[in-house]
Amino acid sequence: MAINKQKKESILDELKDIVKDAKTLVFVNFVKLSVAHANELRRSLQKEGIGYKVAKKTLIKKVFGEKYSGDFPELPGQIGVAYATDELSPAREVYNFQKTHKEFVSIAGGVFSGAFLDQTKMMLIATIPPREVLLSQLAYLLKSPIQRIAIAVSEVAKSKAASN
């Protein structure tokens, strides 16, 4: 559908505002997405503080191509942009929505740390566990050797007591 020049200018301005504030951008490919599912996606992203904007690929390339380095990823189908100041949440939330709506939504690429990334790299970023999970995994790794030493010392003490 053709849009007039004034509408294009307003969309370009919105995309430029997104570029100023966002640390991470995720290009969301959607196909045959119903209004109900689109609203569900918007609500789930909004609940996490993530913005979502649908625009023509030519306008997206025009704004983002000037700002970021690297090769612009291949963007098949219709594209929306999920963005936030948090570096991992846009990719993670789109990935979570994608798990239940595979036939409608997929990650097509994105921008992370000021560079364009393709679909596979954005999927890797999307599957990074949240900070709290990573901290608990680290605490477990640090606790495990200490716990084993304590068990070994306890067993040695039991064997010494049994031999006396």
Residue, then its C-alpha position, 0 to 999 in steps of 0.5 A: m500500500a502506497i503512503n504519502k510523503q507526509k506519512k513517510e516523514s513521520i515514520l522516518d522521524e519515529l524511526k530516528d527517535i528509536v535509533k537515538d534511545a535503543k541499545t538493541l533492535v530486533f527485526v521481527n518477520f511476521v507473516k499472516l499475523s492476525v490482529a489478535h496475535a499482533n495485539e498480543l505481541r504488542r502487549s507482551l512486549q509493552k509489559e516488559g518495557i519494549g517498544y514495537k514499530v512496523a514500517k516499510k523495509t525501505l524506510i528501515k534500511k534508510v534510517f538504520g543503514e546510516k547509523y549502524s555498521g556491518d552488513f544489513p541483514e536480509l529481511p524477508g516478508q513484513i518487518g516490525v522493529a522491537y527495541a529497548t534500552d535493555e540489551l537483551s530483553p527485546a530479543r528474549e521477549v520476541y523469542n519467547f513469543q515466537k516459541t508459541h507462534k512459530e508459523f506467524v513470527s520469527i526473528a529476522g536479524g537485528v542490531f546489537s552493540g552498534a552493529f547489524l547481526d543476522q538471524t542466527k546471531m540474534m537467536l543466540i543473544a535471545t537464548i542468553p539466560p536472564r542476569e539472575v539465572l546467570l548469577s545463580q549458576l555462577a554461585y552454584l559453580l563457586k559453591s560446588p568445589i567448596q561443598r566437595i572439599a567439606i564432604a571429603v574432610s568430613e569423610v576423612a574425619k569419620s574414618k579417623a574416628a572409626s579407626n580409633 
